[in-house]
Structures are given as C-alpha cells and as structure tokens.
Amino acid sequence: MKIIILDTETTGNKQEDRICQLSYLVLNEDLEIEEIHNELVKPPIPISYEAMAVHHITNEMVEDKPQIKFTNSYKRLKELNSPENIIVIHNSEFDLEMLRKEGFNPFFKLIDTFRVLKHILPDGKFGLQYNRYALGLYKKEKDICKKYNITINAHDALGDVVVLYLLFEYILKNHNLTYEELIELTQKPILYDKFYQGKYKFEKIVDVIVKDPDYIEYMLNLEDLDKDLKHSIKTHLENLDIPIEFRFNIGKYKGMLIEDVAEIDMQYLSWAYHNMKMGKWMREKIGKILNKV
C-alpha cells in the first residue's frame, strides 16, 4: 500500500479553470517519503490574476511547460491510481474535480483531512495554513526540506503538500486513529450545530428551525445544498423536542402564531389557507387546525 499526499494549484476556482501545478508525495505505510513529485504544467486557459495573487505562478512561468497529461507526475499518479492505495487531500472535492477535468478518474481510498478535522475538532478551525501554525507544524518543515532536499514557498502546491504531510502525521499520532478510521470519517456525514454562512450565520440550526421554518423548508428544497448541512438540518428536525413557531409574516396578524390567530379569527385563518402565499409546512399546519373545527 502507498499513501499519496496531494495538492494542486489552478488557474482559478471557476468551472472553466484548470491545473497549473501538480504536487504530491508518495509514502509507505510507515509514513516514510519514497517519492516527491512537483511540476508546473501549461493549462489550456490563462491563469487569473486572483489565482496569481495566491500561488504566485504566472503565465510566463508555465508558457513552456508540458500539458499535464504529458508530465511524469501525471503518468506516475495514474500508475498509483488503485483501491489498494490511499490519497490524502485537504478539502478533496476541489482537487479531485480538477483532476477529473484532466481525464483522471480516482480509484484511491480517500482521506480528506478537512473533513476529518471537522469530526475530531468540531469547534476548531479547519484551514490548512491555520493549522500549520496552530498545531506547530511549521516548526518541522525545515527538517523535512533538508532531509529530502525540498524547496518550498508559501501557498505553493509543494509547500502545502509538506504541511499536509505533517498534518496527516499529527492526526494519526495525536488522535490515535488508523487509516481505516480516517477513511470512514471522510465518508461520514458531518453534523453541524450552527449555520456558518447565509442570513443566519453562526446561529444554532435548532433555533432557526423553531423561529423560521419557511427558511428551513427553502434550504431543504435547494438542489445544490451542501450534503453535510442537509444532513444536519434533517437530523435536528428529527430530534426536535420543542414546537416549531409558525407565524404570519404579512397581513393584519403579522408576527402572530397561527395558533393564536385561530383562537380569535378562524375565518381569517381559513382565508389565509386558501389565498395566502406560504410554505408547505405552514399550510399543512393550518390545515390540521382547520380540520379539527
């Protein structure tokens, strides 16, 4: 079994963007580095200025480089592409999609250290560069570079690969996890307690379910909703032990609970059910109240 620690740099992060640097280490089961691969490649589109500002690779630097499919690094990666081997990537969805654009279909077993950190450090921060300093990984970089005659630069793919190697080693040793357990954690859905973006950023999912069920219903109907967020919302819904607050957001009873409106104006509730635009969940709730009358 071989372990491949991989990172790419790209022309940008849009659908049309492609790889301009491919870097990876090949390790044995004892985490000893056996191979180092690092090549600039000529992408089919120009590198964006935004991407240059991050990795400092310019179009002039790749102008005379081969296309990725003709590089030794790419050819060797295809030789290693087997379910018997493990590939380690930080936030793998991006890099694997970039490789697929180059005709590379991965068959490796996958360890995504970004997802692993979310499981083992749920209240932590998960960025590779943040953990480079927070976990003291940078202190070991010089020894690695000296031992294997590596030169690295900040945000360079090879530099990120070295940090990723040290992070992978740290996780294995300090959290007493096996390769198989890390693979399982990569595949396991992540349960969030809070929203981390959108109108309710940093608010608890349970609180939002209770006070704004229309928003939750809208989120669950999004086709491109993050799978972990969808899993989290559904899990909190299934385990909810307090009633959801369905309120009118327009009209004469704006802000009032539908149960309170039912006590004073059932006729309005019936009118709202048949004529007012509202979420499916709220309409079903009002329907149940009307059916009891």
Secondary structure, DSSP 8 states (H G I E B T S, - for coil): --EEEEEEEES-SSTT--EEEEEEEEE-TT--EEEEEEEE---SS---HHHHHHH---HHHHTTS--GGGSHHHHHHHHH-STTSEEEESSHHHHHHHHHHTT----SEEEEHHHHHHHH-TTS---HHHHHHHTTGGGGHHHHHHHHT----TT-HHHHHHHHHHHHHHHHHHTT--HHHHHHHHHS----SB--SSTTTTSBHHHHHHH-HHHHHHHHT-TT--HHHHHHHHHHHHT--S----B-SSSTTTT-BHHHHHHH-HHHHHHHHHHS---HHHHHHHHHHHHH-
